[in-house]
Amino acid sequence: MDILVVLESSNGSLHRMSREAIVGAQSLAAENGLSIGALSMGADAEQIASIVTSYNIDEVLVVNNDLLSPYNADGFAECVKQVVEQESPTLVVIGHTYQTRDYFPKVSARLDKPFIPDVISMNKENDSFVFTKTVFNGKLGSEVVSNDSACTLISFQAAAFSDENIMSGSATTRQVDISLEPGNVKSTSEAPFQEEAGGVDLSSADLIVSVGRGIEKEDNIPMAKELANALNGELASSRPVVDAGWLPSSHQVGSSGQSVSPNLYIALGISGAIQHVVGMKGSKNIIAINKDADAPIFEIADYGVVGNVLDIVPKLTEVIKG
């Protein structure tokens, strides 16, 4: 195969960023006549494989091994290494999740192959793949070319591709054997895996309520949290809120925080600085509430409300609850 997509489970379902990675692989394959395989491993390997067989890829490789359940960086890294050695793909792609950050550098080291993380787009020029990453807090794009023509590992930034564009089809499955001993697994991970204790993985959230400096003070944060709870969503923030100590860093969206692409992103009192926008621009729908009619956030919002969040949010929450 030419492209191998490494899949990730999210509570028994295919992780949204794995679907985005499949879309990226499908796009590149369609433009260059390449074949696609997907690797499903871990406790939900069979369940995830059954989902992916309905997508337009060539085959799904399934690895069943007790040492891959629960997730552990050593076991997953060794599994991917052995599958890559067996299948010899030119590209190995994966969504840039917390789990990817944990174990994929190990895969790169064990294979002695380059790993290019957080890619936002890619194309093929002549015989080389060109990968684009953002630099300077999302202000510029930098093109990167791998120095290894045999195999390159890449991860896609959240929202680099829309999972709504995934192409359906019919794929076959194939069981793959690997050699994994208990001695190979030297680490354990908490479940569910998160970047820090008590953290929140906003990258998989379907609805996000995010607060900025317009919330004015820490005492007003519960107001936004109540709205998020009423909508069964997650609470996020811009960097100034985190810097002020009003919310933990795990809630930060932006170039120095998480990149998200929920179906709905509600921005409360967020001005729309580029450092924040690069982390949430992939949202399917954006609602902005800001008392400054000239705030840059309105340039990308699908719906905008000019007004004070302190007046609007309690009334909005009351209506939703009602």
C-alpha positions in Angstrom: 0.0 0.0 0.0 1.0 3.6 -0.5 -0.6 5.3 2.5 -1.3 3.8 5.9 -3.7 5.6 8.2 -3.3 4.7 11.8 -6.7 4.8 13.6 -7.6 5.7 17.1 -10.6 4.7 19.3 -12.6 7.2 21.3 -14.7 5.3 23.8 -15.4 2.5 21.3 -16.0 4.9 18.3 -13.7 6.0 15.6 -12.0 9.3 16.8 -13.1 12.3 14.8 -9.5 13.2 14.0 -9.0 9.7 12.6 -11.9 10.3 10.2 -10.2 13.6 9.3 -7.0 11.7 8.6 -8.8 9.3 6.3 -10.2 12.3 4.4 -6.7 13.7 3.9 -5.5 10.3 2.7 -8.4 9.9 0.4 -7.8 13.4 -1.1 -4.1 12.6 -1.8 -4.9 9.1 -3.1 -7.5 10.4 -5.5 -5.1 13.1 -6.9 -2.2 10.7 -7.4 -3.7 7.2 -7.9 -2.4 5.9 -4.6 -3.7 3.0 -2.5 -4.9 3.4 1.2 -4.7 1.0 4.1 -5.8 1.6 7.7 -4.5 0.1 10.9 -6.8 -0.8 13.7 -5.3 -1.9 17.0 -6.1 -2.0 20.7 -9.1 -3.0 22.8 -11.6 -1.8 20.1 -9.7 -3.1 17.1 -12.5 -5.2 15.6 -15.2 -2.6 16.4 -13.2 0.2 14.8 -12.4 -1.9 11.8 -16.0 -2.7 11.2 -16.7 1.1 11.0 -13.9 1.8 8.6 -14.8 -0.9 6.2 -17.6 1.4 5.0 -15.2 4.0 3.8 -13.5 4.3 0.5 -10.1 2.7 1.2 -8.5 -0.5 0.0 -8.2 -2.6 3.2 -8.2 -2.4 7.0 -5.4 -4.1 8.9 -6.5 -5.5 12.3 -4.1 -6.3 15.1 -5.5 -8.2 18.1 -3.0 -8.5 20.9 -3.8 -8.5 24.7 -0.7 -6.3 25.3 -2.3 -3.5 23.4 -5.3 -3.2 25.8 -5.4 -0.9 27.6 -3.5 1.7 25.6 0.2 2.0 26.3 2.8 3.9 24.4 5.4 1.1 24.2 3.0 -1.5 22.8 1.3 0.9 20.3 4.7 2.2 19.1 6.1 -1.4 18.6 2.9 -2.4 16.8 3.0 0.4 14.3 6.7 -0.1 13.8 6.2 -3.8 12.9 3.2 -3.2 10.6 5.1 -0.4 8.8 8.1 -2.8 8.3 5.7 -5.5 7.0 3.6 -3.3 4.6 6.2 -0.7 3.5 3.9 2.3 3.0 5.3 5.5 1.6 3.3 7.6 4.0 2.0 6.9 7.5 -0.7 9.4 8.6 -2.5 9.9 11.8 -4.6 12.6 13.6 -2.6 14.8 15.9 -4.3 13.8 19.2 -2.9 13.6 22.7 -2.3 9.9 22.2 -0.4 10.6 19.0 1.8 13.1 20.8 2.5 10.4 23.4 3.6 7.5 21.3 4.3 8.5 17.7 7.7 10.0 18.3 8.7 6.5 19.6 7.6 5.1 16.3 9.7 7.6 14.4 12.8 6.7 16.6 12.3 3.0 16.2 11.9 3.1 12.5 14.5 5.9 12.1 12.1 7.7 9.8 11.1 11.4 9.9 8.0 12.5 11.7 6.4 15.7 10.6 3.6 16.7 13.1 0.7 19.1 12.9 0.4 19.2 9.1 -2.4 21.3 7.7 -2.2 20.3 4.0 0.0 18.3 1.6 0.5 17.7 -2.1 2.8 15.9 -4.4 5.3 17.8 -6.6 7.2 15.7 -9.1 8.3 12.7 -7.0 8.2 14.4 -3.6 5.5 15.0 -1.1 5.3 18.6 0.2 3.8 19.2 3.6 2.5 22.5 4.9 2.7 23.6 8.6 1.8 26.9 10.2 4.5 29.0 11.9 4.6 32.3 13.8 1.3 31.6 15.6 -0.5 30.7 12.4 0.4 33.8 10.5 2.5 32.0 7.9 2.7 28.6 6.2 5.9 26.7 5.9 6.5 24.0 3.3 8.4 20.9 4.4 9.9 18.2 2.2 10.9 14.8 3.8 14.5 13.8 3.2 13.4 10.1 3.2 11.7 9.0 0.0 11.0 5.5 1.4 8.7 6.4 4.3 7.6 9.5 6.1 5.3 9.8 9.2 2.9 12.7 9.5 0.1 13.9 11.7 -2.7 16.1 10.7 -3.7 19.2 12.7 -7.3 19.1 13.9 -9.6 20.6 11.3 -7.0 20.3 8.5 -9.7 18.3 6.7 -13.5 18.0 7.4 -14.8 14.6 8.4 -18.0 15.5 6.6 -16.1 15.0 3.3 -15.2 11.4 4.0 -16.0 9.1 1.0 -17.9 6.0 1.6 -17.1 2.7 -0.1 -16.2 -0.9 0.8 -13.0 -2.1 2.3 -11.7 -5.6 3.1 -10.2 -6.6 6.4 -7.0 -8.5 7.1 -5.6 -9.8 10.3 -2.0 -8.9 10.9 0.3 -10.7 13.4 3.0 -8.9 15.4 5.6 -10.1 17.9 5.0 -8.4 21.2 6.3 -9.7 24.6 5.3 -8.5 28.1 8.9 -7.2 28.5 8.3 -4.8 25.6 5.7 -2.9 27.6 7.4 -0.8 30.2 4.9 2.0 30.8 1.2 2.4 31.6 -1.2 5.2 30.9 -4.2 6.4 32.8 -7.6 5.9 31.1 -9.0 7.9 29.4 -5.7 9.3 28.2 -5.4 13.0 28.7 -2.5 15.5 28.5 -2.8 16.2 32.2 -4.8 15.1 35.2 -8.2 16.7 35.2 -7.6 18.0 31.6 -10.2 18.0 28.9 -9.7 16.9 25.3 -11.5 19.7 23.4 -10.4 18.2 20.0 -13.1 15.6 20.2 -15.9 17.9 21.5 -19.0 18.4 19.3 -20.0 21.7 20.9 -17.8 24.3 22.7 -18.6 27.4 24.7 -15.5 29.5 24.8 -14.8 32.6 26.9 -12.5 35.6 26.4 -11.7 38.8 28.2 -15.2 40.0 27.7 -16.3 37.7 30.6 -14.5 40.4 32.7 -13.7 38.4 35.9 -13.3 34.9 37.3 -16.6 35.1 39.1 -18.4 35.2 35.8 -16.9 31.9 34.5 -19.7 29.7 36.1 -22.2 31.6 34.0 -20.4 30.3 30.8 -20.1 26.9 32.4 -23.8 26.7 33.0 -24.5 27.5 29.3 -22.0 24.8 28.3 -23.7 22.3 30.6 -27.2 23.3 29.3 -26.0 22.5 25.7 -24.1 19.4 26.8 -20.9 21.0 25.5 -17.4 21.7 26.8 -16.0 24.9 28.3 -13.0 26.5 26.6 -11.2 29.9 26.6 -8.8 32.2 24.9 -5.2 32.6 26.3 -5.9 35.7 28.4 -8.4 33.8 30.5 -5.8 31.1 31.2 -3.1 33.6 31.8 -5.3 35.2 34.4 -5.7 31.9 36.2 -9.4 31.8 35.7 -9.3 28.4 33.9 -6.7 25.6 33.6 -4.5 25.5 30.5 -6.3 22.4 29.3 -9.2 24.6 28.3 -7.2 26.9 26.1 -7.9 27.1 22.4 -5.4 28.7 20.0 -1.9 28.5 18.6 -0.5 27.8 22.1 -3.5 25.6 23.1 -5.7 23.1 21.5 -7.0 23.1 17.9 -10.7 22.2 17.7 -13.4 21.7 15.0 -16.7 21.2 16.7 -20.1 21.4 15.0 -20.8 24.5 17.0 -18.4 27.0 18.6 -19.9 29.8 20.7 -17.4 32.6 21.3 -18.3 34.8 24.4 -16.4 38.0 24.6 -13.6 36.9 22.4 -12.1 39.5 20.1 -10.8 37.2 17.4 -7.0 37.6 17.6 -5.2 35.4 15.0 -3.6 33.4 17.8 -7.0 32.2 18.9 -8.6 31.9 15.5 -6.0 29.4 14.2 -7.2 27.0 16.9 -11.0 27.2 16.1 -11.3 28.2 12.5 -12.2 24.7 11.5 -15.5 24.9 13.5 -18.5 24.0 11.4 -20.6 26.8 12.8 -19.5 29.8 14.8 -21.7 32.1 17.0 -20.0 35.2 18.4 -21.3 37.5 21.1 -19.3 40.6 21.7 -20.1 44.2 22.6 -17.6 45.5 20.1 -19.3 45.6 16.7 -15.8 45.9 15.1 -14.3 42.8 16.8 -12.4 40.6 14.2 -14.3 37.5 15.4 -17.4 38.7 13.5 -15.4 38.3 10.2 -15.4 34.5 10.6 -18.7 34.1 12.6 -21.7 32.5 10.9 -23.9 34.3 13.4 -23.0 37.4 15.4 -24.7 39.2 18.3 -23.5 42.7 19.3 -24.1 42.9 23.0 -22.8 42.3 26.5 -22.3 38.6 27.3 -23.1 39.3 30.9 -26.6 40.3 29.9 -27.2 37.8 27.1 -25.7 34.5 28.4 -28.0 34.1 31.5 -31.1 34.7 29.3 -29.8 32.3 26.6 -29.2 29.6 29.2 -32.6 30.1 30.7 -34.3 29.7 27.3 -32.3 26.6 26.5 -33.1 25.0 29.9 -36.8 25.9 29.4 
